[in-house]
Amino acid sequence: MNTPEKAAAVIEAKISRAQKAIDVLRRRGVRMVLFRPPSSGPFLDRENRLLPREKTWDVLVQRTGLPAIHFEDYPELQGYELPEWSHLSEAEARRFTAALVPIVEREFAKLEERDD
């Protein structure tokens, strides 16, 4: 990914691959919600620089039409200690999960309303 063109091609390939997998799961009746877990520090800085949200996550969400939960969009999913900048400690994982579950439940409820 040492040129913008190569980066765009890799991003497109990954999004297309995910979209194909999602299509297979949909045909099988699987209900899904996309989830972007937290990252921080140099790890998040690198992600934002190499894989900007508007060219990756936002495109995937738009193409799949799936409900999506991105940690940056929910105050209750921010502010956790990430010792390696991309993984929660056990104690933080429990607290994070307690905050995440109600959001996931709301998104699945929206899916059910949409399907009715």
BELDAZI-V110638 format. One record per helix or strand of 2 or more residues. SS is the DSSP state (~ for helix, > for strand). FROM is the first residue (numbers start at 0). LEN is the number of residues. Records with the same first field share a line. If there is no record, write none. Layout:
SS: FROM-LEN ; FROM-LEN
This chain:
~: 3-24 ; 40-10 ; 52-3 ; 56-8 ; 70-3 ; 74-3 ; 89-26
>: 32-4 ; 66-4
